């Protein structure tokens, strides 16, 4: 078999875009990256599933619950951009492995914690892992996804709800095992098992992104990665034959500044708005569904947890439909319509949750999750991932991810405080303002990465290089 010579990042992108499917080692890497997002969701929702018993077991006040549930998101605000910076400077794989190690430490610390303070310490490590992992995993997914399959990045949303639902099923199993008030320890401890499995698998099978390496001018490293991934021999072109790297960003703060200038600014505003608004509405409502279920269906743990499981099954449906919805409508329009529908559901719950018959008490929160997961829930991270070229991508994901983490922290913090002070109905009505504003922003800004003519990874300005995107790496004997 002949060698394939790569002259620059254009050839790498063209080769990946020419793949008819995501399979082989590339497919394994793709699903392992999604596995990291499963862990992020599992670690976050593990606390949610056992929050009621934990509150009783540790005698927590509303303020302590608010601090405990929001701490991981506050920590992620800092570690989102740190993780993005690490990935843009040193590559994608090492920070992803670090994130699994931190998640393992956090799960173990919380599961065996004798007091509230050590549970907080464990959640700090979980927040650091979540902040590092999410920005990088989405960037890695984008760099292994052919352009025609861009909307498949939204698959992460379905994976998220699979993780949440798995936690709820485990919570019911642990409850029936007679764990009592200690059920939350089993829930957060199981996240450590997932972290350990992923740590071993990612150490064994992940390969550095060739797009990142080529964009950095490391063609030999890119060729080595592509040889491992695609089972064909790639070599770097001689220096004289290499294509120039256009629009190369400098390191450090200058990379961050680029996403707030020129054509990138509206993209950043759109992605940041979707990311923050969907985080607030999910973590202020969706994350607390086990607690909301107790209010709707009574204080029986199994019944309330089963109710939350039903809600999240709709999230699985919406999450796995979101790639098709995004492909048909575009990510921006799907987000706008999803926010509009979520606004209506929150208003209905705010006005009628006490008087709704039981089937509506199941249906309305379920539709909330369905519209959220099928639209804006997935699209904030996909919008930021697809709107920036490779050496900006992880850093941009870090900044926009920090905005999303701020929204998550805000949602997690305000819900228990508003619920205790005003009641559930007024809380829903106040929160309905968030998707309404986001719907308006998504209707005003028209950027749509899935409809872009050129790959946002490269944004080649010079006409002589545009044809290179259609070429596969040059074969040589």
C-alpha positions in Angstrom: 0.0 0.0 0.0 1.4 3.4 -0.9 2.2 6.1 1.6 0.0 9.1 1.8 1.9 12.4 2.1 0.3 15.2 4.1 1.4 18.7 3.3 -0.5 20.6 6.0 -3.7 20.8 8.0 -5.7 21.2 4.8 -4.8 17.6 3.8 -5.6 16.2 7.2 -9.1 17.9 7.2 -9.7 16.8 3.6 -8.8 13.2 4.3 -11.1 13.1 7.4 -13.9 14.8 5.6 -13.7 12.3 2.8 -14.4 9.3 5.2 -17.8 7.8 4.4 -18.3 7.0 8.1 -16.7 7.2 11.6 -15.4 3.6 12.0 -12.3 1.6 13.1 -9.9 3.2 15.5 -11.5 6.6 14.8 -14.9 5.3 15.8 -13.5 3.8 19.0 -11.8 7.2 19.9 -15.1 8.9 19.1 -17.1 6.7 21.5 -14.4 6.9 24.2 -14.6 10.7 24.0 -18.3 10.4 24.4 -17.7 8.0 27.3 -15.9 10.9 29.1 -19.1 13.0 28.6 -21.1 10.0 30.0 -18.8 10.2 33.1 -19.3 14.0 33.4 -23.1 13.5 33.4 -22.9 10.5 35.7 -20.8 12.3 38.2 -23.1 15.3 38.2 -26.3 13.4 38.4 -25.0 10.9 41.1 -25.4 13.6 43.7 -28.9 14.5 42.3 -30.2 10.9 42.6 -29.2 10.7 46.3 -29.7 14.3 47.3 -32.9 13.7 49.3 -31.4 10.9 51.5 -28.1 12.9 51.8 -29.9 15.9 53.0 -31.5 13.9 55.8 -28.3 11.9 56.5 -26.0 14.9 56.9 -28.8 17.2 58.3 -28.2 19.8 55.6 -29.8 23.2 55.5 -31.1 24.8 52.2 -28.0 26.9 52.1 -25.7 23.9 52.5 -27.7 22.0 49.7 -27.3 25.0 47.4 -23.5 25.2 48.1 -23.0 21.5 47.7 -25.0 21.1 44.5 -23.5 24.2 42.8 -19.9 23.8 43.9 -18.8 21.5 41.1 -20.1 24.1 38.6 -18.4 27.0 40.3 -15.1 25.0 40.1 -15.8 24.2 36.5 -16.0 27.9 35.7 -12.2 28.1 36.4 -11.2 24.7 35.0 -13.1 25.1 31.7 -10.7 27.7 30.3 -7.7 26.0 32.0 -8.6 22.7 30.3 -9.0 24.5 27.0 -5.7 26.2 27.3 -4.0 22.9 28.2 -5.5 21.2 25.2 -4.6 24.0 22.8 -1.0 24.1 24.0 -0.1 20.4 24.7 -2.8 18.4 22.9 -6.1 16.8 23.7 -5.2 13.4 25.2 -3.1 14.3 28.4 -5.7 16.6 29.9 -8.5 14.1 29.1 -6.6 11.4 31.1 -6.0 13.9 33.9 -9.7 14.6 34.1 -10.5 10.9 34.6 -8.0 10.8 37.5 -9.5 13.8 39.1 -13.0 12.4 38.7 -11.8 9.1 40.4 -10.3 11.1 43.3 -13.5 13.2 43.7 -15.8 10.2 43.7 -13.7 8.3 46.3 -13.5 11.4 48.5 -17.2 12.0 48.5 -18.3 8.4 48.9 -16.2 7.8 52.0 -16.5 11.3 53.5 -17.5 11.4 57.2 -18.8 14.9 57.1 -20.2 17.7 54.9 -16.8 19.4 54.4 -15.1 16.4 52.9 -18.1 15.8 50.6 -17.4 19.4 49.4 -13.8 18.5 48.8 -14.8 15.5 46.6 -17.2 17.8 44.6 -14.3 20.2 44.0 -12.4 17.4 42.2 -15.5 16.4 40.3 -15.9 20.0 39.2 -12.3 20.2 38.1 -12.7 17.0 36.1 -15.9 18.2 34.5 -14.4 21.6 33.6 -11.3 20.1 31.9 -13.0 17.2 30.2 -16.0 18.7 28.5 -14.3 21.4 26.5 -11.6 19.0 25.3 -13.8 16.0 24.6 -16.1 18.1 22.3 -13.1 19.5 20.4 -11.7 16.0 20.0 -15.1 14.8 18.7 -15.2 17.6 16.2 -11.7 16.8 14.9 -12.6 13.1 14.2 -16.0 13.9 12.6 -16.3 14.4 8.8 -17.9 17.7 7.9 -21.1 16.0 6.6 -21.6 14.4 10.0 -21.2 17.6 12.0 -24.7 17.4 13.6 -23.7 14.1 15.1 -21.8 16.0 17.8 -25.3 16.5 19.4 -25.2 12.8 20.3 -23.5 13.8 23.5 -26.9 15.0 24.8 -28.4 11.6 24.4 -25.4 10.1 26.2 -26.0 12.6 29.0 -29.5 11.4 29.7 -28.4 7.8 29.4 -26.0 8.5 32.2 -28.6 10.3 34.3 -31.2 7.5 33.8 -28.5 4.9 34.7 -28.0 6.8 38.0 -31.7 6.7 38.8 -32.0 3.0 38.0 -28.9 2.3 40.3 -30.5 4.5 43.0 -33.6 2.3 42.9 -31.5 -0.8 43.1 -29.4 0.5 45.9 -32.5 1.5 47.8 -33.9 -2.0 47.5 -30.6 -3.4 48.8 -31.4 -1.7 52.1 -28.7 0.9 52.0 -31.0 3.4 53.7 -29.8 7.0 54.2 -26.3 5.9 52.9 -27.7 5.4 49.4 -26.0 8.6 48.2 -22.6 7.1 49.1 -23.2 4.2 46.7 -24.4 6.7 44.0 -21.4 8.9 44.1 -19.1 5.9 44.6 -20.4 4.3 41.4 -19.1 7.3 39.5 -15.6 6.3 40.6 -16.0 2.9 39.1 -17.0 4.5 35.8 -14.0 6.9 36.0 -11.6 4.0 36.6 -12.8 2.0 33.6 -12.6 5.1 31.3 -9.2 6.0 32.7 -7.8 2.6 31.7 -9.6 2.5 28.3 -8.5 6.0 27.3 -4.9 5.4 28.3 -4.9 2.3 26.1 -6.8 3.5 22.9 -6.9 7.3 22.6 -4.6 8.9 19.9 -3.7 12.6 19.6 -5.8 14.6 17.2 -4.0 14.9 13.9 -5.9 18.1 13.1 -4.5 19.8 16.2 -1.0 18.6 15.5 -1.0 19.7 11.9 -2.5 23.1 12.8 0.4 23.5 15.2 2.9 22.7 12.4 3.7 19.2 13.9 3.2 17.3 10.7 5.3 14.3 11.7 3.2 13.9 14.8 0.0 14.3 12.7 1.3 11.6 10.3 2.0 9.3 13.2 -1.5 9.8 14.6 -3.2 9.2 11.3 -1.2 6.0 10.7 -2.4 4.7 14.0 -6.0 5.8 13.5 -6.7 4.8 9.9 -4.4 1.8 9.4 -2.6 3.3 6.4 0.9 4.7 6.3 1.1 8.5 6.3 4.2 10.6 6.1 4.9 14.3 6.4 5.8 16.2 3.3 9.3 17.7 3.0 9.6 21.3 4.4 9.7 22.8 0.8 6.4 21.1 -0.1 4.4 22.0 3.0 1.4 24.3 2.8 1.4 27.5 4.9 -0.7 27.6 8.0 -3.2 30.5 7.4 -4.6 32.6 10.2 -2.3 30.9 12.8 -3.3 32.2 16.2 -0.7 33.1 18.8 -0.6 31.4 22.2 -2.1 32.5 25.5 -4.5 35.3 26.0 -4.4 36.4 22.4 -6.2 33.2 21.4 -9.0 34.1 23.8 -9.2 37.7 22.5 -9.8 36.4 18.9 -13.2 34.9 19.7 -14.5 38.3 20.8 -13.5 40.1 17.6 -14.7 40.4 14.0 -16.8 37.5 12.6 -16.2 35.5 15.7 -18.0 37.9 18.0 -21.6 37.1 17.1 -20.7 33.4 17.1 -19.4 33.7 20.6 -22.5 35.6 21.7 -24.8 33.0 20.2 -23.0 30.0 21.6 -22.5 31.7 25.0 -26.2 32.6 25.2 -27.4 29.1 24.3 -24.9 27.5 26.6 -25.7 29.7 29.6 -29.5 29.6 29.2 -29.7 25.9 28.7 -27.5 25.4 31.7 -29.6 27.5 33.9 -32.9 25.9 32.8 -31.5 22.4 33.1 -29.6 22.7 36.4 -32.4 24.7 38.0 -35.1 22.3 36.9 -33.9 19.1 35.2 -31.2 18.4 37.7 -33.6 18.8 40.6 -36.2 16.5 39.0 -35.8 13.9 41.8 -36.7 16.6 44.3 -39.4 18.0 42.2 -40.9 14.5 41.9 -41.1 14.3 45.7 -43.2 17.4 45.6 -45.4 16.2 42.7 -45.8 12.5 43.7 -45.3 12.4 47.4 -42.4 11.4 49.7 -42.0 7.7 48.6 -38.4 7.5 47.3 -39.0 4.8 44.8 -42.1 6.4 43.3 -40.4 9.8 43.1 -37.2 8.4 41.6 -39.3 6.4 39.0 -41.0 9.7 38.1 -37.7 11.3 37.6 -36.6 8.3 35.5 -39.6 8.7 33.2 -38.8 12.4 32.7 -35.2 11.6 31.8 -36.2 8.8 29.3 -37.7 11.7 27.3 -34.3 13.3 27.5 -32.8 10.2 25.9 -35.3 10.4 23.1 -34.7 14.1 22.5 -30.9 13.8 22.9 -30.5 11.1 20.3 -33.0 12.9 18.0 -31.1 16.2 18.3 -28.5 15.3 15.6 -31.4 14.8 13.1 -33.2 17.9 14.3 -30.0 20.0 14.1 -29.3 18.6 10.6 -32.7 19.5 9.3 -33.3 22.8 11.0 -29.7 24.0 11.9 -28.4 24.3 15.4 -29.5 27.9 15.8 -33.1 27.5 14.7 -33.4 24.2 16.7 -32.2 26.1 19.8 -34.7 28.9 19.2 -37.7 26.6 18.9 -36.5 24.5 21.8 -36.2 27.5 24.1 -39.7 28.7 23.0 -41.2 25.4 23.9 -39.4 25.2 27.3 -40.7 28.7 28.1 -44.2 27.5 27.6 -43.7 24.3 29.7 -42.2 26.4 32.6 -45.2 28.8 32.5 -47.6 25.8 32.6 -45.8 24.2 35.5 -45.6 27.5 37.3 -49.3 28.2 37.1 -50.8 24.8 37.4 -48.4 22.3 39.0 -50.6 22.0 42.2 -53.8 21.4 40.2 -52.5 19.2 37.4 -53.9 15.7 37.2 -51.3 12.9 37.5 -50.9 12.3 33.8 -50.1 16.0 33.2 -47.8 16.0 36.2 -45.8 13.3 34.3 -46.3 14.8 30.8 -45.4 18.5 31.3 -42.0 17.9 32.9 -41.3 15.2 30.4 -42.0 17.6 27.5 -39.8 20.1 29.2 -36.9 17.6 29.1 -37.8 16.5 25.5 -37.7 20.1 24.1 -34.6 20.9 26.1 -32.6 17.9 25.0 -33.8 17.9 21.4 -32.8 21.6 21.0 -30.7 23.9 23.1 -29.5 21.3 25.6 -27.1 19.8 23.0 -26.5 22.9 20.8 -24.6 25.2 23.1 -21.5 23.0 23.1 -22.0 22.0 19.5 -22.2 25.6 18.4 -19.0 26.6 20.2 -17.2 23.5 19.0 -18.1 24.1 15.3 -17.7 27.8 15.2 -13.9 28.1 15.7 -10.8 26.7 14.0 -8.7 24.0 15.5 -6.1 26.0 17.6 -8.9 28.1 19.0 -11.5 25.4 19.4 -10.6 23.9 22.8 -9.8 27.4 24.2 -13.1 28.8 22.9 -14.9 25.7 24.3 -13.3 26.5 27.6 -14.4 30.1 27.7 -18.0 29.3 26.5 -18.0 26.3 28.8 -17.1 28.5 31.7 -20.1 30.7 30.8 -22.2 27.5 30.8 -20.8 26.4 34.1 -21.7 29.8 35.5 -25.3 29.2 34.3 -25.3 25.8 35.9 -23.9 27.1 39.2 -26.5 29.8 39.2 -29.3 27.4 38.5 -28.2 24.9 41.1 -27.8 27.7 43.6 -31.0 29.6 43.1 -33.5 26.8 42.8 -33.4 25.5 46.4 -33.3 29.1 47.7 -36.2 30.3 45.5 -38.2 27.1 46.2 -37.8 27.5 50.0 -38.6 31.2 49.9 -41.3 31.5 47.3 -42.6 28.0 46.5 -42.3 25.8 43.5 -44.8 27.6 41.2 -43.3 31.1 41.4 -39.8 29.6 41.0 -40.9 28.1 37.7 -42.3 31.4 36.5 -39.2 33.3 37.4 -37.0 30.8 35.6 -39.2 31.0 32.5 -37.6 34.3 31.7 -34.3 32.6 30.8 -35.5 30.6 27.8 -37.6 33.5 26.6 -34.5 35.8 26.4 -32.5 33.0 24.8 -35.1 32.4 22.2 -35.0 36.1 21.2 -31.2 36.0 20.9 -31.3 32.9 18.7 -33.8 34.6 16.5 -31.7 37.7 16.0 -28.2 36.2 15.4 -28.2 34.2 12.1 -24.8 32.3 12.3 -25.3 28.6 11.5 -22.1 26.5 11.5 -23.8 23.4 9.9 -24.6 25.6 6.8 -21.1 27.2 6.5 -19.5 26.9 3.1 -16.0 26.3 4.5 -15.0 24.3 7.5 -14.9 26.7 10.4 -11.8 24.8 11.5 -9.7 26.4 8.8 -11.4 29.5 7.3 -9.1 29.6 4.4 -9.0 33.1 3.0 -6.7 32.5 0.0 -8.6 31.2 -3.1 -5.7 29.0 -4.2 -6.1 26.9 -1.0 -9.8 26.4 -1.2 -9.5 23.6 -3.7 -7.1 21.8 -1.4 -10.1 21.0 0.9 -11.4 18.7 -1.8 -8.1 16.8 -2.1 -7.0 13.8 -0.2 -3.4 13.5 0.9 -1.1 13.0 -2.1 -0.2 9.3 -2.6 3.4 8.4 -3.2 5.1 5.0 -3.6 
